[in-house]
Amino acid sequence: MRGRGLALIMLMLCLAWPAAQADVLETLGERAQRLAESPWQAPATLEAPALAALNYDAHRQIRFRPERALWRGESDFQVQFLHAGFLFGQPIQVFEWVDGRRRPIAFDPGLFRYDDDAARLSPEQRAAGGFSGLRLHYPLNRANDGDEFLVFQGASYFRLVGRGQRYGLSARGLAVDTTRLGSEEFPVFTEFHLQRPAPEDRHVNLYALLEGPSVTGAYAFRVQTTEPITVDVEARLFARRDLTGLGIAPLTSMYTHGDLAGPIEADFRPRVHDSEGLLVRTRAEEWIWRPLTRPEAPRVSAFLDAAPSAFGLMQRTRGFADYLDQEARYDLRPGLWVEPGQGDWGAGRVVLLELPTPDETHDNIVAFWAPDSPMAAGESRRFSYRLTPRWEPPPGHDLARVVRTRSGPSKVPGQSAPAPPDQRRFVVDFKGGALDRLEGSLPVRAHLELHQGQWVEPPQVRPLPEGGWRATFVVAARAEAPADMRLQLRLHDQVLTETWQYLWQGPEDA
């Protein structure tokens, strides 16, 4: 009996050790390293076929009971859980850390309501379920009312909003071989560890274990609810094999139509997109704006740098009248800004992948940082960065911004001859910064670089009646390569605007 008691005390001390050192991440990192040294085993899937067979609507009819939320009544933070089923067939494990000890949070069908079509599930089928994710609530918008603002569900995906915003684009823990179409790997967060906050805390710490065929990882998420909302991410990665297609701080979004792409079919909405452009701040303090489009074929763009400074997928157009969608409210969807911290970032590039899409239910935009140096089997790396959901431009962006990009045939009204299909007229409007204070008579000029194309009409710059300035030009694409364009407005040698950058593929982009 004495020996058994001693063993129990030793076990409790072992469980308490990580929290006593305030380092759950260190413990998960050691586990991730051990996993990377062993053969890959796919995570367990649901044992109940009835849950896997649920359609989208039936799965949504399984609703968490808010009164059963973790930390309810103990903190302003609350955690609600998401039910496995439909496309989310890999249950996760969840643990809570309190006073240096870890306790598992077991799945219980009593935590959920099974309404409408979901009510047909038998008690046995319900009991065979599990958690597929979790969502964090906090009174962001209304006192004493927990607003959902962060959700983890599916592979390593998570979404984040700030005050007054609606869910739009997603972040991911890691991207692997994303530009190798058809061969992308999706590592999975298989465990979540939640550190109970103190009643007065305005931040909360979450941790996750990442598992995949090629890589494992341990993640820490420090969620801060002061203005602005931020999530500080620290990742420790361990390679199972040589990796050349690593994507750090990946963002995933959707763009079907807007300034540069018409609707797929007749649509009363002028715009449908979660994001409308990629914004990059380089180490040289250049701000680059790359408007998004819906291409006819997959398109990859890269923005090289000695190390990342910051980047994000942004939503700039904010008027309801610009979208006219009362349900989706694309005008309330945030941009997501990535600011690297410490770690093995090194030289590399911000990669933008644009894909064709049949409709708005399919994400078709991905952006991430791709290191130049491959990650060798057995190697470990650390990365840290901050994610901020934003309405407005990031701090420090004081230049005039691109507010509109349009393109069309090169011909002008009244011209009888058809426009050559290999030519395109571009109209780029800038507004803000010092540009708004300039008189229209000043010699504002366009500085435009063109690669793999040729000029048909050089750029003309004029002030706009509504404020701001417009640059108009016509280019021709070559058959062997797209026209790669970079545009700034300048007054003498002073740069007035961010850099507009775009790839025109030629007639297939018309």
N, C-alpha and C positions, 0 to 999 in steps of 0.2 A: 504494500500500500504506500509505504514511504517512497519507494522508487518510482511508482506511478505518479505520485504527487510532484516529485522533483522533475519528472519528464514533462508534466503538464506546465509547470512553471517555466521550464526552458522553452517550451513551444510558445508560450505567451510572450516571453521576452523576444523571441525571434520575430513574431508577428509585430511586436511593438517597435522594433528597431528602426524600420524605415521612417516612420512618422516621428520618432524621437529625434532623428537626424533631419527632420523636415525635408525629406528628399524621397518622395514616392517615385519621382522620375528616375532616380538612380537605380532603384529596385527594378522598375520596368525596363530600364536600359540593360541591366544584367540579364533579365529574362529574354529580351529581344536578341541579345548577342548569343545566348545559348541556343535559341531557336534557329538563328542563322547558320549555326554550325551543324545543324541536323537536317535531314531530308524534309522537304516541304510536305505538309499534310493539310489538305483542304479543310476549311472549317466545316463543322457539322451543319447539316441542313434540317429543315423541318421534317418531323416524322409524320405529320398529319397531312395527307394529300388534299383534304378539304380546305385547309388554310392556304396551301399553295395555289389552289384552283380558284380562289376568290378573285373577282374582277375588281377594277379600280373603285367602283361605287360601293360594292359590298365591303371592301376592306376599309373604306372611310367610315363605314357605319359601325365600326368597332371604336368606341370612344373612351378615352381615359376618364375616370371619375376625379374631377378636380379636388374634391374633399380628401382624396387619398394621396395627394401630392407629397413627395418627400420634402421635409423641412417646413411644411405648412404650419403656421403659427409659431415657428421658432426663428424664422429669418424672413427678410423681405424677398429672398430668393426661394423659388420653388422649382422642383424637378418633376416633370410628368414623363411617362414612358409611352413608347409607341409599340403597337402590337405587330408581331411578325405575320406575314402572309402576303399574297399577291406577288409582287416582284421582290419583296424583302424576305427571302427564305432562309437567311442565315442568322439565327438568334445570337445576340451578344450577351456577354456576362457583365454585370454591373456590381460594383463594390462601393461602399461608403467607408471613409476613414474618419474616425472620431477619437480624439485623445490618444493617438498613436496606435490605434488598433483598426484592423480591417474587418468589415463584416459584409458578407454577400447579401445582395438584395434579390431575393428569389422571385421568379415569375409567379404571379397569382392571377388567375382569370377574374377573381373578385375585384381587381383593380379597374376593370373595364366594364362598360355597357355594350351589349351586343344587340344593336337595334336593327329593325327592318330585315333585310336579307341576311344579315349576319346572325340574327336570332335563330336561324335554322341550324346553326352549328350545335352539335350535341355536347353535353358536359365533358365527354371523353375527348372530343376534338378540341374543345377550348383548353382543356388541361394540357394538351400536347403542344400548346403554343410556346411563345417566348417573347422577349423584348427584341425589337428590330432597331430601336434607337431611343433617343431621349430629347426632350426640349426643356429649355431653361426659361423661367418666367421671372419678371421683376417689374415693379410699378414704374415703368418709364414714362408713360403718358398720363396716367391717372393715379392719384394717391390711393393706397390701400387696395389696389387692383393689379394683379400680376399679369403683365403683358408678355406674351411669348416673343422672344427676340433672338434666340439662338437654338438651332435644331441640328442634331447629328442623326443621319439615317442613310444607309446604303453605302457599301464600300467604305471610302474615307471621306464622303461628302458631308459638308455642313453649310448652313446658311445663317446669315447674320443681318440684323437691321438695327437702325438707330431710332430715335424718337420720331414718331409720325410717319415712318417708312413702311413699305410693304415688301414682303419677300420677293426677290428677283433672282439675280445670279447666285451661283454657289461657289464655295471654296472647296478644296480637297486637301487631304494630308499630303499626298504625293501623286505625281504622274510618272508613268513608266512606259516608254516607247509610244507616246501619244501620236507622233507624226508618222509612225509606221502603221498605216491604216490597215485594219484587220488584225493587227498583232498587238494591240495595246493591252497592257496588263493593269488590272485594277486591284491593288492591295486593299486590305479590309481592316478596319478597326474592329477587333474581336472582343476587346475588353475596355470598359470605362471605369475609372476610379474617381470618385467624387469626394472632395474634402469639404466637410461640413463647415460653413462660414459661421462666424460669431454673429449674434443678433444685429450688431451695429455695422457690420461690414458692408461696403459697397463694391466689393470685388469677391470673386469666387474662383477657386482653382479646380480644374478638371484635368485628368490624365487619360491617355489611351495607349493601348498596345496595338501596333500595326503588324499584320502578317500578309505575306505574299510569296509567290513562287520564287521571286528573284531578290527580295529585300524584306527585312523586318525593321521595326522602329519603335521607339518610345517617344511619346508626345506629351508636352505640358501646355495647357491653355489657361492663361491668366486673364479672366474676363473682368473688365473694369467698366462700371456703369456711370461714372462721372462723365460730364460732357467734354469731348465727344466719347461715345462708346468705343472701346478698343478691345481687341483680343491679342495678347502677346503670346506668340507660339514659339516653343523651343522643340526642336526635333533632333533625335539621335538615330541615325540610320546605320544598318549593318547589311552589307551586300552578300547574298548567297552565290551570285555569279558576277562575271564582269558586266558592268552596266555602262552603256554609252548614251542611253536615251532617258536620263534622269530629268524630271521636271520638278523644280522646287517652287513652293507657294503657288500651285496651279489654281486658276480661276476658270469657271465654266459658265457660259451665258448663252443667250439666244438672240438672233436677229433674223427676222423674216423680211420686213420691208420698212423703208424710211426714205431718207434723202437719196441714197444711191442704188436702191433696188425697189422696183414696183411690187405690188402685192402678187402673191402666187396665183390667186384667183380674185374675182371681184370682192371687194371688202370696203365697207363704209369707213373703216378706220384708216387715217392717213399714215399711221406708224404702228408697228408692232415689234417691239424689241425690249429686252431687259437691259441692254447696254448698246450704246451707239458709237463708241470709239475706244481705242487703246491710247492711254496717256503714259508717256515714258519720260522720266527725268534722268538725264545722263550724268555721269561723273563730271563732265565738263559744264554742267548746269544748263544744258540745252533741254528745252521742253518740246517733245514731239507728240503731235496728235495724228493718229491714224484712224480715219473714219472706217467703220465696219460696213460690210456688205454681205449679200447672200450670193456666193459665186455659183457658177454652173458646174465647176469641178473643184475638188479640194485645193486650197491655196495656203502656202506656208510663207510667212514673212519673218525676218529675224533682224533684231536691233542689237548690234555688237557693242560691247563695252568692256573696260578693264575689270569692272566689278559692278554689281547692280547698285543703283542709287535709290530708285523707287519706280513703281509702275502700277497700273490698275486699269480695269475695265470700267468705264464711266458712263453715266446717263446724264447728259447736259440739258436736254430739252425738257422743260418742267411744266408747261401749261397743259391743263386737261384738254383744251381745244386742239392741241397738237396730236392727241391720241384718240379721243372720243370713246374710250372704253370704260364704262362705269363699273364693270366687274373686275377686270384685271388691274386697272389703275396703274398703267405703266409709268405715268407721270410721278408716282410716289416710290418708284423702285430705286434703290441706292446704287451709287458707284462703290467699288471696293478697292481701297488703296493699300498697297503693299510697301512697307518700309523695312528693308533688311537691317538686321542687327549684327550680332557677332556670328562667327562660324566660318566654314570652309567655302565661301561663295566663289572667290577667285574670278578669273576672266570667263566670259561666256556671252550670252545673248538673251534678250527677252524674245520669246518665240510667240507668234500669233498664228493660230490655225483657224481658218474659216472653211466651213463645210456647206454643201448644199443641204437643204432641209425641206421636207414635204409640208410642214406646218409649224405652228408655234409651240406645239407640245414636245418638240425635239430640240434639245440643245445643240448648237452648231458652231459655237465660238469657244476657243480655249486659249488662254495666255499663261505663260509660266517662265521662270528663269531656268535656262539650260546651261550648266557648267561646261566649259570646254574640256576639262580633264575627265576622262572616264573614271568610274569607280570600280576598283578591282575586287574580285571575290575575296571575302575575308576582311575587306577594308571597312572602317567606320568613319562617318562624318557627322558634324553637328551644324545645324542651321538655326538661327532665330530671326524672327521678323514680327512686325506689328501689322495687324489688319484693322482698318478703320472704314466703316460704312459712311459715305459722304454724300451730301447734297451738292456742295459747292466745290470749286477747285481746291486742291491741297494748299496748305500754307506755303508761302514763298513763290507762288505762281502769280506774278504781277503783270505779266505780258498780256497783250490782247489775245483773245482766244478765238478759235474757229467756231462759229455759231451755225454755219450752214455750208454744205458741200452739195452741189448739184452738177449733173452732167447731161449732155444730150447731143444730138447730131450737130455737126459742125456748120451746117448751112444756116443762113439767116433768113428771116421772114421776107418773102418776095422773091427769093432765089428759086428759079425753076428747075435747075439741075439737081438730081438727088445727091445727098451728101455721101462722100466716099465712106464705105463701111469701116475702113481702117483709121478713120479720123474721129476725134471726139472733142467736143467743147466742154471745158470745165469752168465752173463758177464757184469761187471760194470766198465766203464772207467772214470778216474778222470784226470783233468788237471788244471794247474794254481797254483797260490800262491807259497808257499815254496816248494811244490812237484816238480815243474819244475826245481828247482836248486839242486836237490839231485842226487848223483851218483847212478848208477844202482846197485852197490855192497852193498849199505846200507840196513840194515835189516828192511825195511818197512813191516809192518804187518797189516793184516785185523782184526779189532775188530768188530765181528759180533754177534748180539743177535738174537736168533731165538725163537719165541713163537708159540705154537700150530703146530709144525712140527718137523722134525728130520733131522740130517745131514746124507748125503750119502757120500759126499766128502767135507772135510773142505776147507776153502778158500785158494787159492794160489794167491800170489801177484807178478807181474813182471812188469818191465818197458816196455813201448811201443816204437817201432821204430820211431813213429811220435812225440814222446814226451808224457808225462803223464804216468800213471800207470794203470794196469788192475788187478781187482780182479775177480777170477773165482771160482764158487762153485756149488755144487749140493745139492738140498734139496728134501725131500719127504713131501707131504701134508697129513694130517690126514683126514679121511672121515668126521669127525664131525666139523672141523673148518679149516679156511685157514691158511697157513703158513705166519706168520707176521715177517718180516725181517728188521733189522736195521744194517747198515754197515758204518764204518769209516775206513780210513787208518791212521795209527799212526807210528811214529818213536820213539821207547821207550815209554815215557809217553806223547809225544807231539802229539796233534790232528792236522792232516795235511789237512783234508778234511771236507766238510759239511757231514751231516748224510744222507745217502741214505736209504729210507724206502719204502717198498713195501709189498702188500698183494698178495700172490698167492693162488688162490682158489682151485687148483688141476687140474685134467684132463680137466675140462671144459674151463680152461684158456689156454690150449695148442694151 
